[in-house]
Amino acid sequence: MNASGYLREVLPEGEKKSLYRKKSFAGLDRRRVYDSGSLSDGRNVDTAFLPAVSSAPLPAVAFSGRRNVLGLFAGEGALLLVYRSGFDLCATLYQNGTMKHAVLKADAGDDRERRSVVAFRSYTTPLDPLSGHYERRLLVFPDKVWCPLDGDTFAFSPIAEEMPDLRRAVVRDSRVIGVDGDRIYVSAFNDASDWRLDTAEDISPYHAWATTSQSDSRAGGGFTAVSLCDGAPVFFRRDYMQQLYGTKNPFRVADVGAWGCLSGEAACPWKNALAFASDQGVWLYTGGYPRRISDPLGVSDWSGTLLAASAERLYVYVPAEDRIFVYEDTADAWGERALSGVSALASDGQDVYAATSGGLIYRLDRGEYGSFSFTCEALSLGTAEMRRIKGIAVTAELGEGAELEVALTAGGRTVTLCRGTEPGISVLRTVPDLRADELTRLSFSGTGKVTVYGATFSYSTANEPGGV
């Protein structure tokens, strides 16, 4: 009898079986690995509950937005969208359940520069902490205009008669801190419209401040981004980063090193760290040397990358992949959200909002559970010998109305093993007839809320009684 005929015969009763248990998963790792516990691919997969892998909730539509988005801000209980409409630059403010519109720049020509929007609070009586109140405003750069957040009026006014041509900015300690092409500027304390510097006759720690020169000859080229790391302003060029120290005039700029950032949308504060994207990948900076966290994604083109962070997760949209990768620092693992056509990301500290080319604004991870899929990396099942897989048991938990389908790739072919629809924790068992002389992969797909805890393989090998 030839080998193929033997494999169709009933297995001998005295055969010896071996078991391989996969009881833990890891995040996405699209490099060529095996037996690592990682996922080689995934769609709408959540790795926040490792060692179990779960489906991720879909984004929820927050608003019907606009196309041609140039800026998105979330915070202070409001959402501001800057976009092109014909030849004008317009803005829409979503606040307290209402929607307001205003023209930011009429007859904008071919202006398609990305906008930087920051929230600024100024105290009306800074010398008397008991009698005043905070006035809340949104500042838009490089337009150098502001709009109030309190009251019924939504219109833009110049911030000051004279001020630097800031392209990007952040706010810290009641000061606006921003950059133009090659300099750093800090506004006066509690006043975004005051940019007067010290003079020989008038010196004060509350005055505005500006850099006079580059502190390192390698720090050339224009600034691409400014963000905050645990409250400290950090400035990026395409291949260099610096940090601002001090809370009063005069401030001090110190060099961090040769790490750059792609754009202002590719950097965001997260917890006590700063996340940013360069040509080499995504990094986390906590005050020492930045750590690259994106190697498992295997992305070769990071151009146009967008970053935003919720309270627990870092969201990274990569245009070359046209999807969002999600990083969880507690598990040091990546998941995925299948949202395409993203043109802007913004966070209010808790939720992340995404504007898409289709004209909708989504609130990430706030919708219902939809379709998902993920594939394990190649498994050797603990042996390099030819083996025959005789049984597989998958432990999973399904929510109400959820479905799970499990498939196996082995011996050059893929077969569907089993399907589950029963809610609750259950073990899905199947008895395949597969000879695996190559690495084995398990694939999971379905709809609804599903958590997969692990799998057990039963197999025999050629050197075992009754084996292959």
Sequence and secondary structure as in RCSB ss.txt:
>XXXX:A:sequence
MNASGYLREVLPEGEKKSLYRKKSFAGLDRRRVYDSGSLSDGRNVDTAFLPAVSSAPLPAVAFSGRRNVLGLFAG
EGALLLVYRSGFDLCATLYQNGTMKHAVLKADAGDDRERRSVVAFRSYTTPLDPLSGHYERRLLVFPDKVWCPLD
GDTFAFSPIAEEMPDLRRAVVRDSRVIGVDGDRIYVSAFNDASDWRLDTAEDISPYHAWATTSQSDSRAGGGFTA
VSLCDGAPVFFRRDYMQQLYGTKNPFRVADVGAWGCLSGEAACPWKNALAFASDQGVWLYTGGYPRRISDPLGVS
DWSGTLLAASAERLYVYVPAEDRIFVYEDTADAWGERALSGVSALASDGQDVYAATSGGLIYRLDRGEYGSFSFT
CEALSLGTAEMRRIKGIAVTAELGEGAELEVALTAGGRTVTLCRGTEPGISVLRTVPDLRADELTRLSFSGTGKV
TVYGATFSYSTANEPGGV
>XXXX:A:secstr
  HHHHHTS   TT   EEEEE     B  SS BSSS EEEEESEE TTTTSEEE B  EEEEE  SSEEEEEEE
TTEEEEEEEETTEEEEEEEETTEEEEEEEESS TT     EEEEEEEES TT TTT  EEEEEEEETTTEEEESS
SS    EES SS    SEEEEETTEEEEE SS EEE BTTBTT      SS   TTS EE  S SSTT  S EEE
EEEETTEEEEEETTEEEEEE SSSS EEEEEES   S GGGEEEETTEEEEEETTEEEEESSSS EE  GGG  S
  TT EEEE SS EEEEETTTTEEEEEETTTTEEEEE    EEEEEE SS EEEEETTSEEEETT S B EEEEE
E BB TT  S EEEEEEEEEEEE TT EEEEEEEETTEEEEEEEE  SEEEEEEE   EEESS BEEEEEEESSE
EEEEEEEEEEETTSTT  
